[in-house]
């Protein structure tokens, strides 16, 4: 690690270490919170605007007749984008098809390995947002174990903090704290997460914690994903959101190089202001985009209701449509058990939705699978600027 990049104001300490790749230096961050000057007055207007839009998002979310209309696509998009930051790629279509029939990969080269990693992220996200546990070392381990279940990396101590040195970036650009310092770092971080009254805004506090976790890097692998899971959970808890409406991975993935550089600049140059400014811009962007998606999904839902008004079996069709907003993919074979109907009736119902222009068959997929193109486009694909 190039120690010349670390100035006298660096919020941590460097120490000599002996690693499997030879002598080097590791960085251990100071305990949170940083000094008060870490949030300069010039950021107050941006913070106020970001908080305003987070409030708008919460208000819109509370009016939804079914929160799953927004939550499920948000969770899937978060899983996909966070995994992309780690070099794992699965398209929304691949993830949704995998969710219909999850399976364990046979090898690291099996394409389903990527699908399983993204699927695991969503499982961990659901676990974290519904867990009675506060943000804690125990929760960190549980999330990590879920992420590493049945995928490459399962041999890298899932659910256990590392006992070896690790490097981040090409050529070990950054070396996190040595393993003997982890216990103190994590104890301090956990205590800070439990502070009831902070001198910083909850949004700002959440981004402080995200920096600290990523810098401590407590696991051999999967730290980025666990850190972003914890960020989503903390944003919900600290900002008093009824549901986890706000996710940052898409913004971090789109600004990947700056994201990594901003984290590094805090450690090297004490540039907390640059990091928080970057995160608040992302908060504003993600909140606006989520509001835009939600409004369009609600409009599509109203349009579907109008199309179904005069259809035979409209009550049953409405149940299928409600599920389409949870996941836009539908298989005829799954409907009889779900709706308590026969297979021929399920097939007829799906055909009515095709005739109404709501569903369309996916080609070359067995068993026969249909999807709602309008819902899929708004929920999962890139939108024009809201």
N, C-alpha and C positions, 0 to 999 in steps of 0.2 A: 504494500500500500504506500502511495506517495505521500509521505508526511509533510512535504513542503506545501501541500494544498491546505493544510490546517493552520489557521491563524491563532493569535493569542486570545481572541475572543471566542474561540470554539467552545460550545457548551458541553464539554466532556473532557476526557483524558485519554492519552495514547499510552500504550504499554508494549514492551517488547514481548514477543511470543515465539515459540518454536513450533512449527507446523510440519505436516508431511511434505510440504513443498519448500521447506527451508525456513530460516529466520524471517520474521516479519513484524508488523505492528498491528495492534487491534485497538478499536475505539470503543470506549464505554461512555455512554451519555450521562450527563448529570440527571439527578432526579427531577421530575416535574413538581411544581410548575416552573416555567422559565421566568426570568425577571419581568416585571410589569411593562417595561419598555418594548417587550416583544410584540405587543399589539399597538402600533402607532395610531395617533388620532386620525390620520388621513384615511384609515380604513373604515372608520365608523359609517360613512354614507353607504359604502358597498355592503357592509354587514347589515345595515338596516334594510337595504333593498333585498338582500338574500333572505333575511328573516321574514320579510313581508310576503315573498313568494312561497316560502315554505308554509307560512300561515294560510295562504290561498290554497295550496295543495291539500293541506289538512282539512280545510273547510269543504273543498270539493269532494274529498274522499268520504267525509261524513255523510254526504247527501246521496251516495251511491246506494241503489236498492240492493246490490250484491257487490261487496268489496272485491270479490274474486274477478270481476270484470277488469279491474286495474291491477290487482296484486299479482295474479299468476303471470301475466306477461312481463311485469316488472321483475319478478323473481327470475324468470327464464332469461331475460335480457341481462340481468346482473350476473347470472351464472356463466353465460356465454362470454360476456366482455371481460369479467375478472379472469377467466381461464385463458383468454387470448393474451392477456398480459404475461402469462407464464409460458406462452408458446403452444397452448392446447387449443385446437380449432375444431369447432363443431357448429354447423349452421343451425338456425332455428328449426328448419325442417328435420334435420338429422336428430336433434334433441327431442323434438316432439314425437317422432316415430320411435325413438329409443324408449321414451317414457311409456309407450304403449306395450312394449315387450323388453324390459330391462334384462340384460344378461352380462355375465362377467366376461372380460376379455380373456382370450387364450394366450396372448403374448403381447409384448410391448408394441409390436407392429400391427396388431389387430386394430382396424379402424374403430371398433367399438370401445377401445381403451379411452380414446378422446371423448366419446359420447358418455362413457361411464364417469369420467372425471368431472364433466360438466354437470351430469345428473347428480353426482355426489355433492357438488357444491350447493345445488338447490335443496338437497336433503339436509345438509348442514345448516343452510340458511333458515329453513323451517324449524329445525331443532333449536337453533340459537334464539330466534324471535319468539318461540313459544316456551322456552325453558324458564323454570322458576328461579334458576340461578342468576345472580348478578354477574357482571363482567368480572371474571376471576380466572385464576390459573387452572382451576378444574374445568371451567367452560372452555378455555382455550384448548385443553387436551382433548375434550370431547369433540369439539369441532374438527380438530386435526385428525382424530381417529376416523371420523366419518368421511372426511375428504380422501383419505388414503385407502379406504376399504376397497379391495378388489381391483386395484389399478397399479400401474408402475409407481414405485415409491412406497409400496406396502412393506418393502424390506428396509425402509429408512425410519425405523422406530416410530410407527404411527401412535399418536397419543402420548408421546414421551418427549421431554425436553432434551436437547442435544447434549452430548458429552464430549464433543469434538469441536475443533475450529472449523468455520466455514467462511468462504469468500463470496462476495457479491460482485457481479460484473466481470467483464473481460480482464483476465490477468489479476484477479483479486483486487479490483479497484477500491473496494471497501471491505474491511474485515470487522465484523461485529464483535461485541465483547467476548472474551475468552470464556469457556464453559464454567470456570470457577467463579465468575462474576454474575452468572445468570440469576442465581437465587436472590441476591440482593436487588438486582435490577427489576425482576418480576414482582418481588414483594412490594417494592416501592411503587411500581406501576399499578398494581392491584389496589393499593391503599388510595392512590390518587383517583382511581376510577370510582371509589366509594365516597369521595368527598361530597358532602351535601351542598355546601355553599362555596363556590369558587369566585375569585375576583374577575374571572373571564366569562364571556358569553358561552352558553352551552355549545353552540356551533364551533366556536374557536377551540374550546376545550376538547371537543371530539377530534379535531384535526391535530391538536397537540398529542393526544393519546395515539393516534394512528402513526404519527412520526415515531413516537417512542417505541411502539411495538415493532415496527419495521426495522428500526435501528438496532434494537436488542436482538431480533432474529432468533427466537428461542428454539426453533425446530431445524432439523437437518434439511428438510424440504417442505414446501407448501406454506412458507411464511407469508408470502404476498396474499394468497387467497384467505388465509386465516385472518390476516390484518384487515382486509376489506370486509370480511364477514363481521368482524368486531365493530368496524366503523358503522356499518348499516344498523347494527343492534344499538350502538351507542347513540347514533343520531335519533333513533326512535325514542330511546329512553330519556336522553338529555333534553331533547326538544319537545317532549311530551306529545308525541304523535300517537294517535290511536292505533295506527297500523304502520309498518315500515314502508312508507311511501317514497323515501328518498334514498337513491343509490348513486354512488359516484364512479363505479368501475368503467362505465362507458366513457365518461369524460377523461379518466385517467388513461384509458387505452388509446383514445384519440390523441392525447397529448403525452404519449408514453415517455418520450425522451425528456420533456420538461418535467414530468412527474418524478422521474428518477433523479434528475439534476436538482430539483427543488429540495428533495429529501437530503441529498448529499450536501447541498449548500447550507442547510441548517447545521449539520455536523461540522462542516469545514469552516464556515464563516459566520455562524450564529445568525443566519438570515431567516429568522422566524417570520418577519414581515412578508418576505417574498413567498414563503410557503403558504401562509394564511391567505394572502391576496390571491394566489393561484387557486386555492381550495374554495374561496368564496365566489370567485368567478364561475367555478365549476358548479357550485351549489345553485347559483342563479340559473345557469344554463340547464341543468338537469331538472330543476323544479318547473321551469317554463315548458320544457319539452314534455314532461310528464302530464302537466295540465292540458297541453294541446292534445296529446294522445287520448287522454280521458274524455275530453269533450267530443272528440271524433268518434270514439267507441260508443258513447252514449247516443250520439246521433244515428249511428249504424243500428244500434239496438231498437231505437224508435222506428226506423225504417223497416226493420225485420218484422216488428209487431204489426205494422200496417199491411205488409205482404201476407201475413198469416191470418189476418182477420177473417177471411172468408174460406180458409182452407178446412177441409174435413179433418177431424182429429186435432184441431188447433191446440187444445190443452196439452196433448202429448208432444206435439211439435214444439210448443213453447219450452217444454222441459229439455228437449234436445238443443234448442237454441241457447237456453241458459248455460248448458254445458259447453257449447261452442265458445262462449266468452271466457270459460275457464281454460279450455284448450281447443283450438280451432280445428282439430282433427277428430273425425268420427269414423268408427268402424261399425258396420251393420251387426256383426257378430257379438258386439258388446252390449247392444241395446236391449235384447230380450230380457236378460237378467236385471239390467238397470231399471227398466221401465215396467217389467212384469207383463211382457207381451210375447207373441210368437215371432219366430224369425220372419215369416212372410209379411206380417204386419210391420215389423221393423224395416224391412226392405221397401215396403210401400211408403212408409213415412219418409224415409231418406229420399226416395224418388220424388215425393211431393216437394221437398226442400230444394232438390235439384231443379225441378220445373219452375219453382218460384224464384230461381236465380240466387239462392242463398248458399247452397252447397255445390261443389264441383268435385268430380272424381279425380284422385291422384292417379296418374298413369304408372303402370308397371310396378304396382305395389300389391302384395298378397299378404293377408286377406284384403278384400276390397276396402279401400280407405278413401274417405271424402274429407274435404276441408272447406272452410268459409274464407274465400279469397279476400273479401273486404276486411274481415277481422284480422286475418293473418298479416295483411299489408300494414295496417295501422298499428297493430300490437308489436310486430317484430321487425319490420323493415325500416330503413332510414327515411325520416320524414323531411319534407322541405322545412326551412327555418320557420318556427312558429311566430 
